[in-house]
Amino acid sequence: MKSEIKKPLRIVAIGDSITAGFHAGSNISMLWQMWFGKKKSWFSEVVKRIGKEMPVYAFNFSTASSELVDHAFSGFWEKLFNVKTMADQVDELLSLPKLPDLVLIWIGHNDLDWVRKNEKNFDSATARFKENFQNQLERLCGQISQKDHRAVVVVFGFINIRIFFDLREKAGIAKQNNPKLFPYFEKGYQIFKSIQPEYGEQTIQLSDLTNQAIVDATTFLQNKFQSNKFKIIYSTDLSNVTTDSIQSLHAVDGWHPSLYGQKQLAEACWPIIWDCLSFFKID
């Protein structure tokens, strides 16, 4: 494929802590990560692979704690911790000197923290999520679809929340046997209350509803914008990742993916990325 590509591929990631390569720790370490972290994640692994096939320019706008539009932080704390909502990230993308050829979107996990929001009406929460997600995706697709060359937007479904809860349980048992493991294990429960074990089934339920909202929004915009030069794809590749090894969890917080876990994610989504690269092949 190398000989068929005449110009660098411009690729952008929009996402949250997983795509930002973030993990919980001390407040100081988290603040440092938010501003200066290198964002080593599945996205950086994908970019490395693409770089073996063609020249590539990559932009990762993901940040930890990212939600769609609103955020739990006040304006002051949001700025202090460099938190960017999906709306902020779309703004950054649209302000690039040249719009990207390939956009990978994996966001919305933080909107599942229904306990913090005291959100008991999941139907209402899902409807609000769909409206916000669709609005931001439409802003992005409306601009990119006007380009005079090929472009692809890939929207990934949520990580498998049920497997996540199983891994957290195993990590918790391992920590009981060896307290030195996962030193910031409890920090996850403080930051994201809805991952506490007693809320597991409800959080999984909301994840399923919200993920369907992503599907519906993506399908709507496919019908509105998709053409022979512009593709919008919904992918379950990252949702289908399965593992029973706590090695997939970060050794510090037992919550976010470890480097090994990030490589698993990159491997899982590579087939759809490869298909996208084929779409840019010169006829």
Secondary structure, 3 states (H helix, E strand, C coil): CHHHCCCCEEEEEEECHHHHCCCCCCHHHHHHHHHHCCCCCHHHHHHHHHHCCCCEEEEECCCCCCCCCCCCCCHHHHHHCCCCCHHHHHHHHHCCCCCCCEEEEECCHHHHCHHHHCCCCHHHHHHHHHHHHHHHHHHHHHHHCCCCCCEEEEEECCCCHHHHHHHHHHHHHHHHHCCCCCCCCCHHHHHCHHHCHHHHHHHHHHHHHHHHHHHHHHHHHHHHHCCCCEEEEEECCCCCCCCCCHHHECCCCCCCECHHHHHHHHHHHHHHHHHHHHHCCCC
